[in-house]
Amino acid sequence: MRLERCGPLSAIALGFVFAIGAGACSSVGSGGAPGGAGGTGAAGAGAARGGAEGAAASGGGNGARGGAGGGTAGWGGTTGAAGTTGAAGTTGAAGAGGSAGADGTAGASGSTGAAGAGQAGRGGSGAGGSVSGSGGGAGTAGAGGRGGASGAGGAAGGDAAGSGGSGTPMRSAGCGKTPTLTSGSRTIQSSGQSRSYILRIPDNYDNSRAYHLILAYHWVGGTMQDVDGGGSSGAVWSYYGLRAQANNGTIFVAPQGISNGWANSGGADLKFTDDMINLIEGDLCVDKTQVFALGFSYGGSMTYALACARPAVFRAVAVYSGGVLSGCDGGTQPVAYIGIHGIGDGTLNISGGRSMRDKFVMNDGCTAQNPPEPKAGSLTHVCTTYQGCKAGYPVEWCAFDGGHTPGNVDGGGDDGAKTWTKGEVWKFFTQFQ
């Protein structure tokens, strides 16, 4: 039995209530450290998103990607290498901004010198993150931003998200605490209901280390146990095959949907997700810049809803054969996005998957294209990485010659032990260290 296979799926108007037919579903760089007035030409010291992509704070030249200080602890359990700081700037030189945010815009020039760029951090909105040039006023972060950097001689931008700037991860409140949460099935009160989820904490958990956090959503008719246990494929397919690759460097969560689905009525499933993350981050040590979501079918639809509504929370998402079934509240901010869909999907047509992908192609500033897809009968897959995307917000699209499944195997069939999908998603998520 393949628990990951799905059959016909129907939606009842407006309520997104699903019936199961025969054969039914059987870790952006944080901004530079906020602070007082930057000295003329002072070197930048931006924080990296796990040592991968942070740009230097303004006032000097760009720091090496990775920012100053040690990187985030690696996905496999090792610590990222230290980045280097940018060289000192000269009087009047433009201060380089933090990595691009949602809507941050360059500040106007000050009385002398060029304007500092200082954009809002991930999740910022409006015109937040703008800064002034030499002698100008303070830059301010956009709502939910990581704080803009200052121009030469200007004051540092505010840090709306409270991130620090020393190359360290954005550590949750649970860091340093003796945890009360344990691995296994758990319940939480959310929107007046008792909701369930399975939590998997790494062996030899260290409360001084900030871990990555991955939430994996089941398909219609599926369960949190199916996701956690891997179905008939077993441990190699646990959490869509990611847990076996994590090497105890990641905290995993398998939420349970109401009536085994993700209708998200009245935003209840968004609130459930918020409540789980808040609880986990308050009790365990999590790198808040390294939170991810993925899911198949109805679970992919819920993952898409999270990308739309929680862009400041999720670093990247993976949508397997999804549709717009759980809503899309917001959907205007960038989120790193990988979509996987079968060209012969008779349950949720690939045209819907392409439309969902294209929303984030636009949000992430990528160059629009019609990526190649395999021919029917080829029994192969084709993955395309979009070009021109905003720094830190890649989009990837993988189309395969097959039907409605998350575990496609080239040559035919689906098998959690042999599928290429788990490696592709793991590679996409781990690029943000």
HELIX and SHEET records of a PDB file:
HELIX    1   1 MET A  224  GLY A  229  1                                   6    
HELIX    2   2 GLY A  231  TRP A  237  5                                   7    
HELIX    3   3 ARG A  243  ALA A  246  1                                   4    
HELIX    4   4 SER A  265  GLY A  267  5                                   3    
HELIX    5   5 ALA A  268  ASP A  283  1                                  16    
HELIX    6   6 TYR A  298  ALA A  309  1                                  12    
HELIX    7   7 ILE A  350  ASN A  363  1                                  14    
HELIX    8   8 THR A  421  THR A  430  1                                  10    
SHEET    1   A 2 LEU A   9  ILE A  12  0                                        
SHEET    2   A 2 VAL A  17  ILE A  20 -1                                        
SHEET    1   B 9 GLY A 184  SER A 190  0                                        
SHEET    2   B 9 GLN A 193  ARG A 200 -1                                        
SHEET    3   B 9 THR A 250  PRO A 255 -1                                        
SHEET    4   B 9 TYR A 211  TYR A 217  1                                        
SHEET    5   B 9 VAL A 286  PHE A 296  1                                        
SHEET    6   B 9 ALA A 316  TYR A 320  1                                        
SHEET    7   B 9 ALA A 336  GLY A 342  1                                        
SHEET    8   B 9 VAL A 395  PHE A 400  1                                        
SHEET    9   B 9 HIS A 381  THR A 385 -1                                        
END                                                                             
